Amino acid sequence: MDQKLHPYYPQSANLQGFVPNTLDVLQILLYFFGGLVAVLPFLAFLSFTYSKTKLSISRKMILCWLLLCGCIHLFLEGHFAIYHLDIHTRMDFLSQVWKEYAKGDSRYLLQDPFTVCMETITAFLEGPGCFLTVWAFMRQKSYRYLIQLVVSLGQFYGCVLYFSTEAMEGFIHGPMWHPLYFWFYFVFMNVLWIIIPFCLIVDSSLTIMSAQVSVDNSGSRKRR
Amino acid sequence: MDQKLHPYYPQSANLQGFVPNTLDVLQILLYFFGGLVAVLPFLAFLSFTYSKTKLSISRKMILCWLLLCGCIHLFLEGHFAIYHLDIHTRMDFLSQVWKEYAKGDSRYLLQDPFTVCMETITAFLEGPGCFLTVWAFMRQKSYRYLIQLVVSLGQFYGCVLYFSTEAMEGFIHGPMWHPLYFWFYFVFMNVLWIIIPFCLIVDSSLTIMSAQVSVDNSGSRKRR
């Protein structure tokens, strides 16, 4: 296939062997978000039920978010991490999702080193980290706020780098200001992982500081 | 200047306008590490003296490390972040240091988006973060272990991405296995920011968990 016969930016991008999706945009969005909506009640059930301690409603919603993150990191981003070399030629559903998403950011089809490394870390460290955080809150482990902080910081830093590297390249990998590809895929679907992790970083930080104040005030000055 | 007339990898790299260093390798290493060694007693004096609380020797050494990090992040990496667009044509001392270092990793002269963004964040967020951590320990602030964790995680994640992106590209930006350029510049001078931050992450984590255990055991169950 001629290297220019693809729907990605920049048009000069070499996507040798690119195979167009068989599913159209609406089908992909419907199946993908339909799948997320279908799985949400199950995640909510887990978050709201399987806990040894009494958790607030807001905490249960955070756990539900973390379960959702864990699934997205491990399955969607894990799929990309594993198949990034030839994802532009693949026809399975998740590859078609990535080929659709890449219309907003073609780095996902171009083996961009930063994108691949960041997604690999997100998938296989932060994904399990999300599940571990949920478990830690359900069992009131002493590392629960710590692991929430570490996972959220990883998501936050990865996403800041994701935006800033593309900004530095002048947003050449997608059609700038396009309502669907730029604003929905590239901006909205990523900025969630800046805003919500930032809130969870603040949440963890306040609790960690408050615990430290208690320890400092109790006169336990063994460790400084 | 012909684009191939430079000492960097890959030889095909376009370094239009490259001006060779006037200082030779030994001069650069001598002045740079000499400068660090000269500034260390001052940093050690600060770490070991200006504290309102009694700190252990190991804690003072950690603060000395963080002061050194802060200086390197803010001045050396800050210089790169500001001048990365034309650093290959500049002749000031820090630019010559970067032109020498880039013999181990030419991404520093090629405006590599990840390298520039990561270094900018390191310089202007983690640099001040290091100084804030030192201040927090000297004044026994409740956020001292938290900020040490955040700064060290940033350094750690940035450095893991730094190595993994170059590995993914097959180490094309420097002469692989070269004793000075690969092992000393690229590996040793960076792996420090994996090993030491990892130790500080563990240090912060243990303290944070221990504080949480105290709070959990004291029956203060307001926040979960």
Chai-1 contact restraints between the chains, C-beta under 6 A:
chainA,res_idxA,chainB,res_idxB,connection_type,confidence,min_distance_angstrom,max_distance_angstrom,comment,restraint_id
A,L55,B,R224,contact,1.0,0.0,6.0,A-B,restraint_1
A,P113,B,T165,contact,1.0,0.0,6.0,A-B,restraint_2
A,P113,B,M168,contact,1.0,0.0,6.0,A-B,restraint_3
A,P113,B,E169,contact,1.0,0.0,6.0,A-B,restraint_4
A,F114,B,F114,contact,1.0,0.0,6.0,A-B,restraint_5
A,F114,B,T165,contact,1.0,0.0,6.0,A-B,restraint_6
A,C117,B,L161,contact,1.0,0.0,6.0,A-B,restraint_7
A,C117,B,S164,contact,1.0,0.0,6.0,A-B,restraint_8
A,C117,B,T165,contact,1.0,0.0,6.0,A-B,restraint_9
A,S142,B,M209,contact,1.0,0.0,6.0,A-B,restraint_10
A,S142,B,Q212,contact,1.0,0.0,6.0,A-B,restraint_11
A,S142,B,V213,contact,1.0,0.0,6.0,A-B,restraint_12
A,Y143,B,M209,contact,1.0,0.0,6.0,A-B,restraint_13
A,L146,B,S205,contact,1.0,0.0,6.0,A-B,restraint_14
A,L146,B,I208,contact,1.0,0.0,6.0,A-B,restraint_15
A,L153,B,L153,contact,1.0,0.0,6.0,A-B,restraint_16
A,Y157,B,Y157,contact,1.0,0.0,6.0,A-B,restraint_17
A,L161,B,C117,contact,1.0,0.0,6.0,A-B,restraint_18
A,S164,B,C117,contact,1.0,0.0,6.0,A-B,restraint_19
A,T165,B,P113,contact,1.0,0.0,6.0,A-B,restraint_20
A,T165,B,F114,contact,1.0,0.0,6.0,A-B,restraint_21
A,T165,B,C117,contact,1.0,0.0,6.0,A-B,restraint_22
A,M168,B,P113,contact,1.0,0.0,6.0,A-B,restraint_23
A,E169,B,P113,contact,1.0,0.0,6.0,A-B,restraint_24
A,S205,B,L146,contact,1.0,0.0,6.0,A-B,restraint_25
A,T207,B,R223,contact,1.0,0.0,6.0,A-B,restraint_26
A,I208,B,L146,contact,1.0,0.0,6.0,A-B,restraint_27
A,I208,B,I208,contact,1.0,0.0,6.0,A-B,restraint_28
A,M209,B,S142,contact,1.0,0.0,6.0,A-B,restraint_29
A,M209,B,Y143,contact,1.0,0.0,6.0,A-B,restraint_30
A,A211,B,A211,contact,1.0,0.0,6.0,A-B,restraint_31
A,A211,B,Q212,contact,1.0,0.0,6.0,A-B,restraint_32
A,A211,B,V215,contact,1.0,0.0,6.0,A-B,restraint_33
A,Q212,B,S142,contact,1.0,0.0,6.0,A-B,restraint_34
A,Q212,B,A211,contact,1.0,0.0,6.0,A-B,restraint_35
A,V213,B,S142,contact,1.0,0.0,6.0,A-B,restraint_36
A,S214,B,V215,contact,1.0,0.0,6.0,A-B,restraint_37
A,V215,B,A211,contact,1.0,0.0,6.0,A-B,restraint_38
A,V215,B,S214,contact,1.0,0.0,6.0,A-B,restraint_39
A,R223,B,T207,contact,1.0,0.0,6.0,A-B,restraint_40
A,R224,B,L55,contact,1.0,0.0,6.0,A-B,restraint_41
